[in-house]
């Protein structure tokens, strides 16, 4: 029997903090003591039209939060709780939720639709609640169903389709859902609220319509209804219809040919004359078509599609009409769009689409865009100058160097002058266009650059002058300097060209990082990221002294942050962000100076100061700082080698804290990686800390609370520890290998239709192989026989991976390497295993045919190792 909870729900929203706290505690106690009854009581409250709207609203929110959470561990816990509730109690709750769809209160209907979808996301994949779709469809087909019930039902169908996978419904159910939804879009029969809900529901149901889109008649009908809906009287319905077309463009590209004439007309009219929300979706349609065609050009197939996908060249065919349409949108800027990065308007959308068009068709776009650029770049109206610059910057990726080179060389000086334009928008876009020029047309290493010894001084002078402009311009100028410097990375003697300017660049970037006129910390972040790139790209022989001076300056700044007066949480956040940026700079400097024997001693001399500051930074306990400082410590360990041992007594407690930080799991993952760096640096000197580290790592693997992304690095770390301590790893072998075996079983059963899961599976497989490699190599000279009992299982796992239809290249490399390690470490003991496993020869043959030189090299080495054993 449900309990009366109205008063508690109302009190939990009281302006009086004491009343509120007491009510929240009572609700929490009820929830903990009897969850089934608590959920039933909430459902009764939500369904009851006599109850106040405020209590019903909160009941709905609490219900939803009892079934779903953003955090995956919490979500799984809530799912298990729901599954444990008695079937009859769940049936009552579900019945109340379905009844609420007919409520007179629109908010209650809306909330109920969301909660039903959350329940469906748990039950339908488990083949429970089979009657749900039928119940919802009955609401649509009953003669006397009120419009409000139909609207809420369509909303529910949309949410359900969003929550579940298309594999969870049988085709008959899909057909019925699509029929109900498409009929709900019918102009003659339904109110605008019902039609809007139907159109939104179709958007979520499109993934389910694969079979229907393969049938000409059904597809024609769906497309006809969507196109008609796209010219409805109501703007929100037109917008929803165009959102459907955007989704259709990416999901069903292969079957669009017959409709493209109509779709061009529809989108063109919307872009030219409809409300902005509708016009944005019309442009997005063409952006989606570009994405599909770029993917076809790069990979020869569409994601999830078979290799038979045909390239219909829609963009090429529409080019003479589409480009002028997009160029017109560039002139529709907003006065303050340069000040607010969250603004997304028609001119930005048009420019983004134009950039995608350039990537899709290459050179053909240039002759259509340049007349617009030349015709507008000198006009007195800033809108025209900015639009011309935006158009020019948008087409710099895609067309060939032969086509763009002369245009950019001729236009570069003009753009540098435009950095002194009187209008802020124009300067902002010009700085962005310059950064694109340096990103795509400045690569001395490949033999082509629009930057020459003759124009470099002018470029640097203009950029360093403009970095003092308004914050939004300065941030874009940082981007231009970033790509200008990046061009000289790995450029051999060409990198010397920048050397004379580096002290000025560093000085200006440090000044920019300290500006206080930016509305947020973006300008500081940009300045420090650019500083990092300048250090990375510099010619180490010529700039080591400059970089050393920079290190002293950055260490001094980091020391100052530790003495900042912290009054508010805002102060604490600013301190943390600044420390994180400074730690990142130190990491880059450590990596740069330790990369040559001549400059390495300077880092070793500064190591004590660096570590002292890092340990003080850790005491601040901010996760962003923790991450950056940890990464820098990894770089310092790599540079210091065995000398790093002296820092371990102090550092160890912070490593432990990092390993125990499940909540900020990125910190945990980085700590695991740094432990690998430390093992490589210290080798067997890490032994005194191994018991503690291994305990934490094993516990982390066993934990259901730790985010799964941390688990692959832990396996790889086992390999690093084994390599470092050799035969001393023997006491950890049994628990370690047991975990690797169970992880291998998880990999074998993984659902590869889910892309995110497939990526995780690949990381897991690769790290298991890396762990085995490290352990085998660690035991090679002393106790290889310890791994003999596990060799058979490892062979089975390698074969499972070999037989996979889609195999990631990094997994292939790791699998082939571990075969070589098996032969190398266990020697003649593996002779029978290699002879019994004929797939190894096939596997190696495939790898030796690869275009990847590194994979071929690994396969060659493995072949030699196996040949030694077998012969």
C-alpha positions in Angstrom: 0.0 0.0 0.0 1.4 3.4 -1.0 2.2 6.0 1.7 1.0 9.6 1.8 4.1 11.6 1.0 2.6 14.9 -0.3 3.6 17.0 2.7 7.2 15.7 2.7 7.5 16.5 -1.0 6.2 20.0 -0.5 8.3 20.6 2.6 11.4 19.5 0.7 10.9 22.6 -1.5 10.4 25.0 1.4 12.4 28.3 1.4 13.1 27.5 5.1 16.3 25.5 5.2 15.4 23.7 8.5 12.1 22.4 7.1 13.7 21.5 3.9 16.5 19.5 5.5 14.1 17.6 7.8 11.8 16.7 4.8 14.8 15.5 2.7 16.0 13.4 5.6 12.5 11.8 6.0 12.3 11.0 2.3 15.8 9.6 2.3 14.9 7.4 5.3 11.8 6.1 3.6 13.8 5.4 0.4 16.5 3.4 2.3 14.0 1.5 4.5 11.6 0.4 1.7 12.6 1.3 -1.9 9.7 -0.6 -3.6 7.1 1.2 -1.4 8.9 4.5 -1.9 8.8 4.2 -5.7 5.1 3.2 -5.6 4.3 6.2 -3.4 6.0 8.5 -5.8 4.2 7.0 -8.8 0.8 7.4 -6.9 1.7 11.1 -6.3 2.6 11.7 -9.9 -0.5 10.0 -11.2 -3.0 11.8 -8.9 -4.6 14.8 -10.5 -5.9 16.0 -7.1 -2.3 16.6 -5.8 -0.5 19.9 -6.0 1.7 20.4 -9.1 4.8 21.1 -7.0 4.6 17.8 -5.2 4.0 15.9 -8.4 6.9 17.6 -10.1 9.3 16.6 -7.4 7.9 13.0 -7.3 8.7 12.7 -11.0 12.2 14.0 -10.6 13.0 11.7 -7.7 11.5 8.7 -9.6 13.7 9.4 -12.6 16.8 9.8 -10.4 16.0 6.5 -8.8 16.3 4.7 -12.2 19.1 6.5 -14.0 22.4 8.3 -13.3 25.2 9.8 -15.4 27.9 7.8 -13.5 28.0 4.3 -15.0 28.7 2.6 -11.6 25.8 4.4 -9.9 23.5 3.6 -12.9 24.3 -0.1 -12.7 23.5 0.0 -9.0 20.1 1.6 -9.7 19.4 -1.0 -12.4 20.1 -3.8 -10.0 17.9 -2.2 -7.4 15.0 -2.0 -9.8 15.5 -5.6 -11.0 15.3 -6.8 -7.4 11.8 -5.3 -6.8 8.9 -7.8 -6.7 7.2 -8.2 -10.1 3.7 -7.3 -8.8 5.0 -4.1 -7.2 6.8 -3.1 -10.5 3.6 -3.8 -12.4 1.6 -1.4 -10.2 4.3 1.3 -10.7 4.3 0.8 -14.5 0.5 0.9 -14.6 0.4 4.2 -12.7 3.0 5.7 -15.1 1.0 4.7 -18.1 -2.2 6.1 -16.6 -0.3 9.4 -15.9 0.1 9.9 -19.7 -3.6 10.8 -19.8 -3.2 13.4 -16.9 -4.7 16.8 -17.3 -1.3 18.3 -16.2 1.1 18.6 -19.1 4.2 18.5 -16.8 3.0 15.3 -15.2 2.5 13.7 -18.7 6.0 14.8 -19.8 7.7 13.5 -16.7 5.8 10.2 -16.9 7.0 9.8 -20.5 10.6 10.2 -19.4 10.2 7.7 -16.5 8.5 5.1 -18.7 11.5 5.3 -21.0 14.0 4.8 -18.2 12.1 1.7 -17.0 12.0 0.5 -20.6 15.7 1.0 -21.0 16.2 -1.5 -18.1 13.4 -4.0 -18.9 13.1 -4.2 -22.7 16.7 -5.4 -23.4 16.0 -8.1 -20.8 12.9 -9.2 -22.7 10.6 -7.8 -19.9 7.6 -5.5 -20.3 6.8 -7.0 -23.7 3.3 -5.3 -23.6 4.6 -1.7 -23.4 4.7 -1.0 -27.1 1.2 -2.5 -27.6 -0.2 -0.4 -24.7 1.3 2.8 -26.1 0.0 2.0 -29.6 -3.5 1.4 -28.3 -3.5 5.0 -27.0 -2.9 6.1 -30.6 -5.5 3.9 -32.3 -8.5 4.3 -29.9 -11.2 6.5 -31.4 -11.8 8.6 -28.4 -8.2 9.1 -27.3 -7.8 12.8 -26.3 -5.1 14.8 -28.1 -3.1 15.3 -24.9 -2.9 11.5 -24.4 -1.7 11.0 -28.0 0.9 13.8 -27.6 2.2 12.2 -24.4 2.2 8.7 -26.0 4.2 9.9 -29.0 6.7 11.7 -26.7 7.0 8.4 -24.7 7.6 6.4 -27.9 10.3 8.9 -28.9 12.0 8.6 -25.5 11.8 4.8 -25.5 13.4 4.6 -28.9 16.2 7.0 -27.7 16.9 4.7 -24.7 16.9 1.3 -26.3 18.8 -0.3 -29.2 17.1 -1.1 -32.5 17.9 -4.8 -31.8 15.5 -4.8 -28.8 12.4 -4.6 -30.9 11.1 -7.1 -33.5 10.3 -5.8 -37.0 6.5 -5.9 -36.4 6.9 -3.6 -33.4 9.1 -1.3 -35.4 6.5 -1.2 -38.2 3.7 -0.4 -35.8 5.8 2.3 -34.0 6.7 4.0 -37.3 3.1 3.8 -38.6 1.8 5.5 -35.4 4.5 8.1 -35.5 4.2 9.0 -39.2 0.4 9.1 -38.9 0.8 11.4 -35.9 2.6 13.9 -38.2 -0.5 14.1 -40.4 -1.7 17.7 -40.8 -5.4 17.0 -41.4 -6.0 14.8 -38.4 -3.9 16.2 -35.5 -3.2 19.3 -33.4 0.2 21.0 -33.7 1.2 19.6 -30.3 0.6 16.1 -31.4 2.4 16.7 -34.7 5.4 18.1 -33.0 5.6 15.2 -30.6 5.2 12.8 -33.6 8.0 14.5 -35.5 10.4 14.4 -32.5 9.5 10.7 -32.0 10.3 10.0 -35.6 13.8 11.5 -35.1 14.5 9.0 -32.3 12.9 6.1 -34.2 14.9 6.6 -37.4 17.6 4.2 -36.2 15.0 1.4 -36.1 13.8 2.0 -39.7 16.6 0.2 -41.6 14.3 -2.4 -43.1 11.7 0.2 -43.9 14.2 2.4 -45.7 15.2 -0.5 -47.9 11.6 -0.8 -49.1 10.9 1.8 -51.9 7.3 2.2 -51.0 7.7 2.6 -47.3 10.7 4.9 -47.7 8.9 7.1 -50.2 6.0 7.5 -47.8 8.2 8.4 -44.9 10.2 10.9 -47.0 7.0 12.5 -48.4 5.6 13.0 -44.9 8.9 14.5 -43.5 9.2 16.8 -46.5 5.6 18.0 -46.1 6.2 18.5 -42.4 9.2 20.6 -43.2 6.9 23.3 -44.7 4.4 23.3 -41.8 3.0 26.6 -40.5 4.6 26.2 -37.1 8.4 26.9 -36.9 9.1 24.4 -34.1 7.5 21.6 -36.3 9.5 22.7 -39.3 12.7 22.6 -37.2 11.9 19.1 -35.9 11.3 17.9 -39.5 14.7 19.3 -40.7 16.3 17.6 -37.7 14.8 14.3 -39.1 16.3 15.1 -42.5 19.7 15.7 -40.9 19.6 12.3 -39.3 18.3 10.7 -42.5 21.3 12.3 -44.4 23.8 10.5 -42.2 21.9 7.2 -41.5 20.4 6.6 -45.0 22.8 8.4 -47.4 22.8 5.5 -49.8 19.1 5.8 -50.7 18.8 9.6 -50.9 19.4 10.1 -54.7 15.7 10.2 -55.7 14.9 13.0 -53.2 17.9 15.3 -53.6 16.2 17.8 -55.9 13.3 18.2 -53.5 15.7 18.4 -50.5 17.8 21.1 -52.1 14.7 23.2 -52.8 13.5 22.7 -49.2 16.8 23.5 -47.6 17.5 26.4 -49.9 14.2 28.0 -49.1 14.7 27.5 -45.4 18.3 29.0 -45.4 17.2 32.0 -47.4 13.9 32.9 -45.7 13.0 30.8 -42.6 13.6 31.5 -38.9 17.1 31.0 -37.8 16.4 27.8 -35.8 15.0 26.2 -39.0 17.7 27.6 -41.3 20.5 26.2 -39.0 19.1 22.7 -39.4 18.8 23.1 -43.2 22.5 24.0 -43.3 23.3 21.1 -41.0 21.7 18.8 -43.6 24.4 19.7 -46.0 27.1 19.4 -43.4 25.9 15.9 -42.7 26.0 15.0 -46.4 29.6 16.4 -46.4 30.6 14.2 -43.4 29.3 11.1 -45.2 31.1 11.9 -48.4 34.4 12.8 -46.6 34.2 9.4 -44.8 33.5 7.6 -48.1 36.6 9.3 -49.7 38.8 8.6 -46.7 37.7 5.0 -45.9 35.8 3.8 -49.0 32.9 2.9 -46.7 30.4 4.4 -44.3 30.5 3.7 -40.6 28.4 0.7 -39.9 27.7 0.2 -43.6 29.0 -2.5 -45.9 31.8 -1.8 -48.3 29.3 -1.5 -51.1 28.3 2.1 -50.1 28.3 4.2 -53.2 29.6 7.7 -53.4 26.7 9.7 -54.9 28.7 13.0 -55.2 25.8 15.0 -54.0 28.0 18.0 -53.0 29.8 18.0 -56.3 26.5 18.0 -58.2 25.0 20.8 -56.0 28.2 22.9 -55.8 27.2 25.8 -58.2 24.0 26.3 -56.2 25.1 25.3 -52.7 28.3 27.5 -52.4 26.5 30.8 -53.3 23.8 29.9 -50.8 26.4 29.4 -48.0 28.3 32.5 -48.9 25.2 34.6 -48.4 24.8 33.2 -44.9 28.3 34.6 -44.0 26.9 38.1 -44.2 24.4 37.5 -41.5 26.7 38.0 -38.5 25.6 39.2 -35.1 27.1 42.2 -33.4 28.5 40.5 -30.4 29.4 37.0 -31.8 33.1 37.7 -31.4 32.6 38.1 -27.6 30.7 34.9 -26.8 32.0 31.5 -27.8 28.7 29.9 -27.0 26.9 31.8 -29.8 26.0 29.6 -32.8 24.3 31.5 -35.6 23.6 31.2 -39.3 26.9 32.8 -40.4 29.0 30.5 -38.3 27.0 27.4 -39.4 27.4 28.5 -43.1 31.1 28.9 -42.7 31.5 25.6 -41.0 29.5 23.9 -43.8 31.6 25.7 -46.4 34.8 24.3 -44.8 33.3 20.8 -45.0 32.4 21.4 -48.7 36.0 22.4 -49.3 37.2 19.1 -47.7 34.6 17.2 -49.8 35.3 18.6 -53.3 38.8 20.1 -53.0 39.9 22.5 -55.8 36.5 22.9 -57.4 35.3 25.1 -54.5 38.0 27.7 -54.9 36.8 29.3 -58.1 33.3 29.7 -56.7 34.5 31.3 -53.4 37.3 33.6 -54.6 35.1 36.1 -56.5 33.1 36.6 -53.2 36.3 37.1 -51.3 37.7 39.6 -53.8 34.3 41.5 -54.1 33.9 42.0 -50.3 37.3 42.2 -48.8 37.7 46.0 -49.3 34.1 47.1 -48.7 33.5 49.8 -46.1 30.9 47.7 -44.3 32.7 45.4 -41.7 30.1 42.6 -42.3 31.5 42.3 -45.9 35.2 42.3 -44.9 34.6 39.8 -42.1 32.5 37.5 -44.4 35.2 37.6 -47.1 37.9 36.7 -44.6 35.7 33.9 -43.1 35.1 32.5 -46.6 38.8 32.5 -47.4 39.8 30.9 -44.1 37.1 28.2 -44.5 38.5 26.8 -47.8 42.1 26.3 -46.7 41.7 22.6 -45.9 40.8 20.3 -48.8 42.0 22.0 -52.0 45.5 21.2 -53.2 48.7 23.1 -52.3 49.1 23.9 -56.0 45.8 25.7 -56.1 45.9 27.4 -52.7 49.7 28.2 -52.6 49.7 31.1 -55.0 46.4 32.5 -53.5 47.6 32.4 -50.0 51.1 33.8 -50.8 49.4 36.7 -52.5 46.9 37.2 -49.8 49.1 36.8 -46.7 50.4 40.4 -46.7 46.8 41.7 -47.0 45.7 39.5 -44.0 48.6 40.8 -41.9 47.5 44.4 -42.7 44.0 43.4 -41.8 45.1 42.7 -38.2 45.1 46.5 -37.9 41.4 46.8 -39.1 39.3 49.2 -37.1 36.7 46.4 -36.4 37.1 43.8 -33.7 35.1 41.1 -35.6 37.4 41.5 -38.7 40.6 41.2 -36.6 39.2 38.2 -34.7 38.4 36.3 -38.0 41.6 37.4 -39.6 43.7 36.0 -36.8 41.7 32.7 -37.1 42.3 32.7 -40.9 46.1 33.2 -40.3 46.1 30.3 -37.8 44.4 28.1 -40.5 47.1 29.2 -43.1 49.9 28.2 -40.7 48.1 24.9 -39.9 47.6 23.8 -43.5 50.1 25.6 -45.7 53.2 25.9 -43.5 55.1 22.6 -43.3 58.8 23.1 -44.0 59.5 19.4 -43.2 57.4 18.4 -46.3 59.1 21.1 -48.5 56.2 23.5 -48.7 55.5 26.7 -46.7 54.0 30.1 -47.4 56.3 31.3 -44.6 59.7 32.2 -45.9 62.9 33.8 -44.3 61.8 37.0 -46.0 58.3 37.3 -44.6 58.8 35.6 -41.2 59.9 38.8 -39.4 56.8 40.7 -40.5 54.5 37.8 -39.5 56.0 37.6 -36.0 56.0 41.4 -35.6 52.3 41.6 -36.5 51.3 38.7 -34.3 53.2 40.0 -31.3 51.6 43.4 -31.8 48.1 41.9 -32.1 48.4 39.7 -29.1 47.9 42.9 -27.1 44.5 43.4 -28.7 41.1 42.6 -27.2 41.0 39.2 -25.4 39.1 37.4 -28.1 41.6 38.6 -30.8 44.6 37.8 -28.5 43.2 34.2 -28.0 43.0 33.7 -31.8 46.5 35.2 -32.2 47.8 32.6 -29.7 46.3 30.0 -32.1 48.2 31.5 -35.1 51.5 31.5 -33.1 50.8 27.9 -32.1 50.6 26.7 -35.7 53.4 28.9 -36.9 55.7 27.3 -34.3 54.3 23.8 -34.9 55.3 24.0 -38.6 59.0 24.0 -37.5 58.7 20.8 -35.4 60.8 18.1 -37.0 61.8 20.6 -39.7 65.6 20.0 -39.3 67.7 23.1 -40.0 64.5 25.1 -40.9 63.6 25.3 -37.3 66.6 27.7 -36.8 64.6 30.3 -38.7 62.4 30.8 -35.7 65.2 30.8 -33.1 65.9 34.6 -33.1 62.2 35.4 -32.4 61.7 32.9 -29.6 62.7 35.1 -26.7 60.2 37.8 -27.9 57.5 35.2 -28.4 58.0 33.7 -25.0 58.0 37.1 -23.3 54.8 38.1 -25.0 53.0 34.8 -24.2 54.0 35.0 -20.5 52.6 38.6 -20.5 49.4 37.5 -22.2 49.0 34.6 -19.7 48.9 37.2 -16.9 46.2 39.4 -18.5 43.2 40.1 -16.3 40.9 41.6 -18.9 39.6 38.3 -20.3 36.2 37.3 -19.0 37.5 33.8 -18.2 40.7 31.9 -18.1 40.6 31.0 -21.8 43.2 33.5 -22.8 45.6 32.2 -20.1 45.1 28.6 -21.2 45.7 29.5 -24.9 48.8 31.4 -24.0 50.3 28.5 -22.0 49.3 25.9 -24.6 51.0 28.0 -27.3 54.1 28.4 -25.0 54.3 24.6 -24.8 54.2 24.3 -28.6 56.9 27.0 -29.0 59.2 25.0 -26.6 58.4 21.6 -28.3 59.1 23.1 -31.8 62.3 25.0 -31.0 65.8 24.0 -32.1 67.2 22.5 -28.9 70.8 23.2 -29.7 70.1 26.9 -30.3 67.5 27.6 -27.6 68.5 25.5 -24.6 69.6 28.6 -22.7 66.4 30.4 -23.4 64.3 27.4 -22.3 66.3 27.1 -19.1 65.6 30.7 -18.3 61.9 30.0 -19.0 62.0 27.0 -16.6 63.4 29.3 -13.8 60.6 31.8 -14.5 57.9 29.2 -14.5 59.2 27.5 -11.3 59.2 31.0 -9.7 55.6 31.5 -10.7 54.6 28.1 -9.4 56.2 28.9 -6.1 54.2 32.1 -6.0 50.9 30.3 -6.5 51.5 28.3 -3.3 51.5 31.6 -1.3 48.3 33.0 -2.8 45.7 34.0 -0.4 42.7 31.7 -0.8 39.5 33.2 0.5 36.8 31.6 -1.7 36.2 28.5 -3.8 36.6 30.7 -6.8 40.1 31.6 -5.6 40.9 27.9 -5.1 39.8 27.1 -8.6 41.8 29.9 -10.2 44.9 28.8 -8.2 44.4 25.2 -9.4 44.0 26.2 -13.0 47.1 28.3 -12.9 49.1 25.6 -11.2 47.9 23.0 -13.8 49.0 25.3 -16.7 52.5 25.9 -15.1 53.0 22.1 -14.4 52.2 21.4 -18.0 54.8 23.9 -19.1 57.4 22.3 -16.8 56.6 18.9 -18.2 57.2 20.0 -21.8 60.5 21.8 -20.8 61.7 18.6 -18.9 60.9 16.5 -22.0 62.7 19.0 -24.3 65.8 19.5 -22.3 66.2 15.8 -21.4 66.0 14.8 -25.1 69.8 15.4 -25.7 72.8 14.4 -23.7 74.1 18.0 -23.9 71.1 19.6 -22.3 70.0 16.8 -19.9 72.4 17.8 -17.0 70.5 21.1 -16.7 67.3 19.3 -15.9 69.0 17.0 -13.4 70.4 20.1 -11.6 66.9 21.6 -11.4 65.2 18.3 -10.4 65.3 18.9 -6.6 63.6 22.3 -6.9 61.0 20.9 -9.4 60.1 17.9 -7.1 60.0 20.1 -4.0 57.4 22.4 -5.7 55.4 19.4 -7.1 55.2 17.9 -3.6 53.9 21.2 -2.3 51.4 21.4 -5.2 50.1 17.9 -4.3 49.2 19.2 -0.9 46.7 21.6 -2.5 44.6 18.5 -3.5 43.1 19.8 -6.7 42.5 17.1 -9.3 43.5 19.2 -12.4 46.8 20.1 -10.8 47.3 16.5 -9.6 47.0 15.3 -13.2 49.4 17.8 -14.7 51.9 17.5 -11.9 51.8 13.7 -12.1 52.5 13.8 -15.9 55.4 16.2 -15.3 56.8 13.8 -12.6 56.6 11.0 -15.1 58.7 13.1 -17.5 61.2 13.9 -14.7 61.5 10.2 -13.7 62.2 9.3 -17.3 64.9 12.0 -17.4 66.4 11.2 -14.0 66.6 7.4 -14.3 67.8 5.5 -11.2 68.6 8.9 -9.5 64.8 9.4 -9.1 64.8 6.9 -6.2 65.6 9.7 -3.7 62.2 11.3 -4.2 60.2 8.1 -3.7 59.8 8.2 0.1 58.0 11.6 -0.1 56.2 10.9 -3.4 54.9 7.5 -2.6 52.0 8.7 -0.4 50.8 10.9 -3.3 51.0 7.9 -5.7 48.8 6.0 -3.3 46.3 8.9 -3.1 46.2 8.9 -6.9 45.6 5.2 -7.1 42.7 5.5 -4.5 41.0 8.4 -6.3 38.1 6.6 -7.9 35.9 9.6 -8.2 38.4 11.6 -10.4 39.3 8.6 -12.3 41.5 10.5 -14.8 43.8 11.2 -11.9 43.9 7.5 -11.1 44.6 6.5 -14.7 47.5 9.1 -15.0 48.9 7.9 -11.7 49.0 4.3 -13.1 50.8 5.6 -16.2 53.4 7.5 -14.1 54.0 4.4 -12.0 55.0 2.7 -15.3 57.4 5.6 -16.0 58.9 5.3 -12.5 59.4 1.5 -13.0 61.2 2.1 -16.2 63.4 4.7 -14.6 64.2 2.9 -11.3 64.2 -0.7 -12.5 64.8 -3.0 -9.4 65.1 0.0 -7.1 61.3 0.3 -7.2 61.1 -3.1 -5.3 60.5 -1.6 -1.8 57.3 0.0 -3.1 56.0 -2.9 -5.1 53.9 -4.7 -2.5 51.9 -1.5 -1.8 51.5 -0.6 -5.5 50.5 -4.2 -6.5 47.9 -4.3 -3.7 46.3 -1.1 -4.9 46.4 -2.2 -8.5 44.8 -5.5 -7.8 42.1 -3.9 -5.6 41.4 -1.4 -8.3 40.9 -4.1 -10.9 38.5 -5.9 -8.5 36.5 -2.7 -7.8 33.1 -2.2 -9.4 33.2 1.5 -8.6 36.4 2.4 -10.6 35.7 3.7 -14.1 36.5 0.9 -16.6 38.8 3.2 -18.6 41.5 2.9 -15.8 41.6 -0.9 -16.1 43.6 -1.4 -19.3 46.5 0.9 -18.1 46.6 -1.2 -14.9 47.3 -4.4 -16.9 50.0 -2.6 -18.9 51.5 -1.4 -15.6 51.8 -5.0 -14.4 54.1 -5.6 -17.4 56.2 -2.5 -16.5 56.6 -3.7 -12.9 57.6 -7.2 -14.0 60.2 -5.8 -16.4 61.6 -3.6 -13.7 61.9 -6.2 -10.9 62.4 -9.4 -12.9 62.3 -12.6 -10.9 61.0 -10.7 -7.8 57.7 -10.5 -9.6 57.2 -14.2 -9.0 55.1 -13.7 -5.9 52.6 -11.6 -7.9 52.2 -14.0 -10.9 49.2 -16.1 -9.7 46.8 -13.2 -8.8 48.0 -11.1 -11.8 47.6 -13.9 -14.4 44.2 -14.9 -12.9 43.0 -11.3 -13.5 44.4 -11.3 -17.0 42.6 -14.5 -17.8 39.2 -13.2 -16.6 39.7 -10.0 -18.5 40.5 -12.0 -21.6 37.2 -13.9 -21.1 35.4 -10.5 -20.9 37.0 -9.5 -24.2 35.9 -12.7 -25.9 32.2 -12.1 -24.9 32.1 -8.4 -25.6 29.4 -6.9 -27.9 31.3 -5.4 -30.8 28.3 -3.7 -32.3 28.7 -0.9 -29.7 31.5 1.3 -30.9 32.4 2.6 -27.4 32.6 -0.9 -26.1 34.7 -2.0 -29.0 37.2 0.7 -28.3 37.4 -0.3 -24.7 37.8 -4.0 -25.7 40.7 -3.1 -28.0 42.4 -1.2 -25.2 41.9 -4.1 -22.8 43.2 -6.7 -25.3 46.3 -4.6 -26.1 47.1 -4.1 -22.4 46.7 -7.8 -21.6 49.2 -8.7 -24.3 51.5 -5.9 -23.1 51.3 -7.3 -19.5 52.2 -10.8 -20.7 55.1 -9.4 -22.7 56.5 -7.5 -19.7 56.1 -10.5 -17.4 57.7 -12.9 -20.0 60.7 -10.6 -20.6 61.0 -10.0 -16.8 61.4 -13.7 -16.2 63.4 -14.5 -19.3 66.8 -14.7 -17.6 65.8 -16.3 -14.3 62.4 -18.0 -13.9 60.8 -18.4 -17.3 59.3 -21.8 -16.2 56.8 -19.9 -14.0 55.0 -18.8 -17.1 54.8 -22.3 -18.8 51.5 -23.3 -17.2 49.9 -20.1 -18.6 51.3 -20.4 -22.1 48.4 -22.5 -23.4 45.8 -20.0 -22.3 47.8 -17.2 -23.8 47.8 -19.0 -27.2 44.1 -19.5 -27.0 43.6 -15.7 -26.4 45.9 -14.8 -29.3 43.9 -17.2 -31.5 40.6 -15.6 -30.4 42.0 -12.2 -31.4 43.4 -13.5 -34.7 39.9 -14.9 -35.7 38.2 -11.6 -35.1 36.6 -10.0 -38.2 37.5 -6.4 -37.3 40.9 -6.3 -35.5 42.5 -3.1 -34.4 46.1 -2.6 -35.7 47.5 -1.8 -32.2 46.0 -5.1 -30.9 47.6 -7.0 -33.8 51.0 -5.5 -33.0 50.7 -6.4 -29.3 49.5 -9.9 -30.1 52.4 -10.6 -32.6 54.9 -9.2 -30.2 53.8 -11.4 -27.3 54.1 -14.5 -29.6 57.7 -13.5 -30.1 58.2 -13.0 -26.4 56.7 -16.4 -25.7 59.3 -18.0 -28.0 62.1 -15.8 -26.7 61.5 -16.3 -23.0 60.3 -19.9 -22.8 62.5 -21.3 -25.6 62.2 -25.0 -26.6 59.4 -25.5 -24.0 57.0 -23.8 -26.5 58.0 -26.0 -29.5 54.9 -28.3 -29.3 52.6 -25.3 -28.7 53.8 -23.5 -31.8 53.6 -26.7 -33.8 50.0 -27.3 -32.6 48.9 -23.8 -33.3 49.0 -23.5 -37.1 47.2 -20.2 -37.0 50.5 -18.5 -35.9 51.9 -19.0 -39.4 48.8 -17.5 -41.0 48.9 -14.6 -38.5 52.5 -13.8 -39.2 52.0 -14.1 -43.0 49.2 -11.5 -42.7 51.4 -9.1 -40.7 54.4 -9.5 -43.1 52.1 -8.3 -45.9 51.1 -5.2 -44.0 52.0 -1.7 -45.1 52.8 -0.7 -41.6 56.7 -0.9 -41.3 56.6 -1.2 -37.5 54.2 -4.2 -37.7 56.3 -5.9 -40.3 59.5 -5.4 -38.2 57.8 -6.9 -35.2 56.4 -9.8 -37.3 60.0 -10.5 -38.7 61.5 -10.6 -35.2 58.7 -12.9 -34.0 59.3 -15.2 -37.0 63.0 -15.4 -36.1 62.2 -16.2 -32.5 59.7 -19.0 -33.4 62.0 -20.4 -36.0 64.7 -20.8 -33.4 62.4 -22.7 -31.1 60.8 -24.9 -33.7 64.0 -25.9 -35.5 
